[in-house]
Amino acid sequence: MTKSFFGGIWHDRYILASFVNRDLQSRYRRSLLGVLWAIITPLALSVIIGTVYAFLFNQDVKVTVPILFAGLNPWTFITFSAEGGNTAFISAEGYLKQLSVNPQIFPLRTVCVGFVNLLYSMMAFYVLYLILQPQAFGAEMLMIVPGLLVVFLFSWGLAQIASVANLYIRDYQPLQSLALQAFFYITPIIYRPSQLAEQLSFIYRYNPFYYVLEVVKQPLLGNLVPYETYLIAIAVALVVFAVGTAMVSRCRWKINFKL
């Protein structure tokens, strides 16, 4: 199953690249700022929320804004991939029915588009962080590479799960949106784990999104990540990806029928 799954992606790699390139171009085609919106949106949210948050809780803006920005970047990518996965097969109905193309490239198409936007927003983060806290830059930031691999695998798995689930359960999309909104508030993104009372620590300790975000967020900030966090994040990403891959592979012959 795994060999066939990845073999299909490799076979259609040029088609996938063409789709991703077209999606990126069409996304910002009629916009004056174009791809800059991928940078402006998370940056503006971080500055607005961070400034208000720092004012209300007497925090340093130079510390609060980068923490928010570092957390919002991977979270935006995860939600973009999961939400885009809902329509991955539906929007590709014409291609799947008329062409001999492997369906597994379509959830991956969504994830790749989101990943490019993530890289753009990360560049904006580094520019901002260099201005606010240049002393934080160090070799620890190189650990962003394995962190990005983990969050990519996790998001790919979510996109695959959503792409198949939405074919069978058309109410899956709003349910997923509600679930992601709930996880946004119970995951330390707009606040720090240390701000929670000990009796409330279970909110993030048993939250899979927390570990996946940490392996990206902390290296962005120039902090070391405990190896236990990496192990949990990798395990979570592999499980989610394995479930998503199994769903797409086993339902492959049914996808055209459901469409």
C-alpha positions as CSV (number, residue, x, y, z in Angstrom):
1,M,0.0,0.0,0.0
2,T,2.8,2.5,0.9
3,K,4.8,1.7,-2.2
4,S,1.7,2.2,-4.4
5,F,0.8,5.4,-2.6
6,F,4.1,7.1,-3.0
7,G,4.7,5.6,-6.4
8,G,1.5,7.2,-7.6
9,I,2.7,10.6,-6.3
10,W,6.0,10.2,-8.0
11,H,4.3,9.2,-11.2
12,D,2.1,12.3,-11.2
13,R,4.8,14.7,-9.7
14,Y,4.7,17.0,-12.7
15,I,0.9,17.3,-12.6
16,L,1.1,18.0,-8.8
17,A,3.7,20.7,-9.4
18,S,1.6,22.3,-12.1
19,F,-1.5,22.3,-9.8
20,V,0.5,23.9,-6.9
21,N,2.0,26.5,-9.1
22,R,-1.4,27.4,-10.6
23,D,-3.1,27.5,-7.2
24,L,-0.4,29.9,-5.9
25,Q,-0.8,32.2,-8.9
26,S,-4.6,32.2,-8.9
27,R,-4.8,32.8,-5.2
28,Y,-3.2,36.3,-5.5
29,R,-3.8,37.0,-9.2
30,R,-6.1,40.0,-8.8
31,S,-4.6,41.3,-5.5
32,L,-2.5,44.4,-5.5
33,L,-0.2,43.0,-2.8
34,G,-0.2,39.4,-4.1
35,V,1.7,36.9,-2.1
36,L,2.5,39.6,0.5
37,W,-0.9,38.8,2.0
38,A,0.6,35.5,3.2
39,I,3.0,37.6,5.2
40,I,0.8,40.5,6.2
41,T,-2.2,38.5,7.6
42,P,-0.3,36.5,10.3
43,L,1.9,39.5,11.0
44,A,-1.0,41.9,11.5
45,L,-2.9,39.4,13.7
46,S,0.2,38.9,15.8
47,V,0.9,42.6,16.2
48,I,-2.7,43.4,17.1
49,I,-3.3,40.5,19.5
50,G,0.1,40.8,20.9
51,T,-0.1,44.5,21.6
52,V,-3.5,44.2,23.3
53,Y,-2.4,41.1,25.2
54,A,0.8,42.8,26.4
55,F,-1.2,45.9,27.5
56,L,-3.9,43.9,29.4
57,F,-1.4,41.6,31.2
58,N,1.5,44.0,31.5
59,Q,3.8,42.0,29.2
60,D,6.7,43.2,27.0
61,V,5.5,43.7,23.5
62,K,8.9,42.7,22.1
63,V,8.4,39.3,23.7
64,T,4.7,38.8,23.3
65,V,4.4,39.6,19.6
66,P,7.1,37.1,18.4
67,I,5.7,34.3,20.6
68,L,2.2,34.9,19.0
69,F,3.7,35.1,15.5
70,A,5.7,31.9,16.0
71,G,2.6,30.0,17.1
72,L,0.1,31.4,14.6
73,N,2.4,30.6,11.6
74,P,2.3,26.7,11.9
75,W,-1.3,26.9,13.2
76,T,-2.5,28.7,10.1
77,F,-0.8,26.1,8.0
78,I,-2.4,23.2,9.8
79,T,-5.9,24.7,9.6
80,F,-5.4,25.6,5.9
81,S,-4.4,22.1,5.1
82,A,-7.3,20.5,7.1
83,E,-9.9,22.8,5.7
84,G,-8.6,22.6,2.2
85,G,-8.6,18.8,2.4
86,N,-12.4,18.9,2.7
87,T,-12.7,19.9,-1.0
88,A,-9.6,18.2,-2.3
89,F,-11.4,15.5,-4.2
90,I,-14.7,17.4,-4.8
91,S,-12.9,20.3,-6.5
92,A,-10.9,17.8,-8.6
93,E,-13.9,15.8,-9.8
94,G,-13.3,16.6,-13.4
95,Y,-9.7,15.5,-13.3
96,L,-10.5,12.3,-11.5
97,K,-13.3,11.3,-13.9
98,Q,-11.7,12.2,-17.1
99,L,-8.0,11.6,-16.6
100,S,-5.9,8.7,-15.3
101,V,-4.5,10.5,-12.3
102,N,-3.7,9.3,-8.8
103,P,-6.2,10.8,-6.3
104,Q,-3.6,11.0,-3.5
105,I,-2.0,14.0,-5.2
106,F,-5.0,16.2,-4.5
107,P,-4.8,16.4,-0.7
108,L,-1.1,16.9,-1.1
109,R,-1.7,19.7,-3.5
110,T,-3.5,21.6,-0.8
111,V,-0.8,21.0,1.8
112,C,2.0,22.1,-0.6
113,V,0.2,25.4,-1.3
114,G,-0.2,26.0,2.4
115,F,3.5,25.1,3.0
116,V,4.7,27.6,0.6
117,N,2.6,30.3,2.3
118,L,4.1,29.1,5.6
119,L,7.6,29.6,4.3
120,Y,6.7,33.1,3.2
121,S,5.3,34.0,6.6
122,M,8.3,32.5,8.4
123,M,10.5,34.9,6.4
124,A,8.5,37.8,7.8
125,F,8.8,36.4,11.3
126,Y,12.6,36.3,11.1
127,V,12.7,39.8,9.8
128,L,10.5,41.0,12.7
129,Y,12.4,38.9,15.3
130,L,15.7,40.2,14.0
131,I,14.5,43.7,14.7
132,L,12.9,43.0,18.1
133,Q,15.3,40.4,19.6
134,P,18.5,40.0,17.5
135,Q,20.2,38.4,20.5
136,A,17.9,35.4,20.3
137,F,19.3,34.2,17.0
138,G,21.5,31.1,17.3
139,A,22.2,27.5,16.1
140,E,19.1,26.3,17.9
141,M,17.0,27.8,15.1
142,L,18.4,25.1,12.7
143,M,16.1,22.7,14.4
144,I,13.2,24.3,12.5
145,V,14.0,21.9,9.7
146,P,12.9,18.6,11.4
147,G,10.0,20.6,13.0
148,L,8.8,21.6,9.6
149,L,8.9,18.0,8.4
150,V,6.8,16.9,11.4
151,V,4.2,19.6,10.9
152,F,4.1,18.9,7.2
153,L,3.5,15.2,7.7
154,F,0.8,15.9,10.4
155,S,-1.0,18.4,8.1
156,W,-0.9,16.1,5.2
157,G,-2.5,13.4,7.3
158,L,-5.3,15.8,8.4
159,A,-5.9,16.8,4.8
160,Q,-6.2,13.2,3.7
161,I,-8.6,12.3,6.5
162,A,-10.8,15.3,5.7
163,S,-10.7,14.6,1.9
164,V,-12.2,11.1,2.4
165,A,-14.4,11.9,5.4
166,N,-16.1,14.7,3.6
167,L,-17.1,12.4,0.7
168,Y,-19.0,10.2,3.1
169,I,-20.1,12.7,5.8
170,R,-21.0,16.0,4.2
171,D,-21.4,17.5,7.7
172,Y,-17.7,16.7,8.4
173,Q,-16.5,20.2,7.2
174,P,-18.4,22.3,9.8
175,L,-17.7,19.7,12.5
176,Q,-14.0,19.9,11.7
177,S,-14.1,23.7,11.8
178,L,-15.7,23.7,15.2
179,A,-13.1,21.2,16.5
180,L,-10.2,23.2,15.2
181,Q,-11.6,26.4,16.7
182,A,-11.9,24.6,20.0
183,F,-8.3,23.3,19.8
184,F,-7.1,26.9,19.0
185,Y,-8.3,28.1,22.4
186,I,-7.1,25.1,24.4
187,T,-3.7,25.0,22.7
188,P,-1.0,27.5,24.0
189,I,-0.9,29.8,21.0
190,I,-2.2,33.1,22.3
191,Y,-1.0,32.3,25.8
192,R,1.9,30.5,27.4
193,P,1.7,27.1,29.2
194,S,3.3,28.7,32.3
195,Q,0.3,31.0,32.6
196,L,-2.0,28.0,33.3
197,A,-2.5,26.7,36.8
198,E,-1.0,23.3,37.5
199,Q,-4.4,21.7,37.8
200,L,-5.1,22.9,34.2
201,S,-1.9,21.7,32.7
202,F,-3.8,18.7,31.2
203,I,-5.2,21.2,28.7
204,Y,-2.0,21.1,26.7
205,R,-0.2,18.0,28.0
206,Y,-2.8,15.7,26.5
207,N,-3.3,17.9,23.4
208,P,-1.6,16.5,20.3
209,F,-1.6,19.9,18.6
210,Y,0.6,21.4,21.3
211,Y,3.5,19.0,20.6
212,V,3.3,19.4,16.9
213,L,3.3,23.2,17.2
214,E,6.1,23.2,19.8
215,V,8.7,21.6,17.4
216,V,8.2,24.5,15.1
217,K,7.4,27.4,17.5
218,Q,10.3,26.9,19.9
219,P,13.1,26.7,17.2
220,L,11.6,29.8,15.5
221,L,12.2,31.6,18.8
222,G,15.7,30.2,19.2
223,N,14.8,27.8,22.0
224,L,15.7,24.2,22.5
225,V,13.0,21.6,22.4
226,P,13.1,18.6,24.8
227,Y,13.6,15.3,23.0
228,E,10.4,14.0,24.7
229,T,8.4,16.7,22.9
230,Y,10.0,15.7,19.6
231,L,9.2,12.0,20.2
232,I,5.6,12.7,21.0
233,A,5.2,15.1,18.0
234,I,6.8,12.6,15.6
235,A,4.5,9.8,17.0
236,V,1.4,12.0,16.6
237,A,2.3,13.0,13.0
238,L,3.1,9.4,12.0
239,V,-0.2,8.1,13.4
240,V,-2.3,10.9,11.8
241,F,-0.5,10.4,8.5
242,A,-0.8,6.6,8.6
243,V,-4.6,6.9,9.2
244,G,-5.0,9.4,6.4
245,T,-2.9,7.4,3.9
246,A,-4.9,4.2,4.8
247,M,-8.2,6.0,4.2
248,V,-7.1,7.4,0.8
249,S,-5.6,4.1,-0.3
250,R,-8.5,1.9,0.8
251,C,-11.2,4.2,-0.6
252,R,-9.3,4.9,-3.8
253,W,-11.6,2.8,-6.0
254,K,-14.7,4.4,-4.3
255,I,-13.6,8.1,-4.8
256,N,-14.9,8.4,-8.4
257,F,-18.1,6.7,-7.4
258,K,-18.7,9.0,-4.5
259,L,-18.0,12.0,-6.6
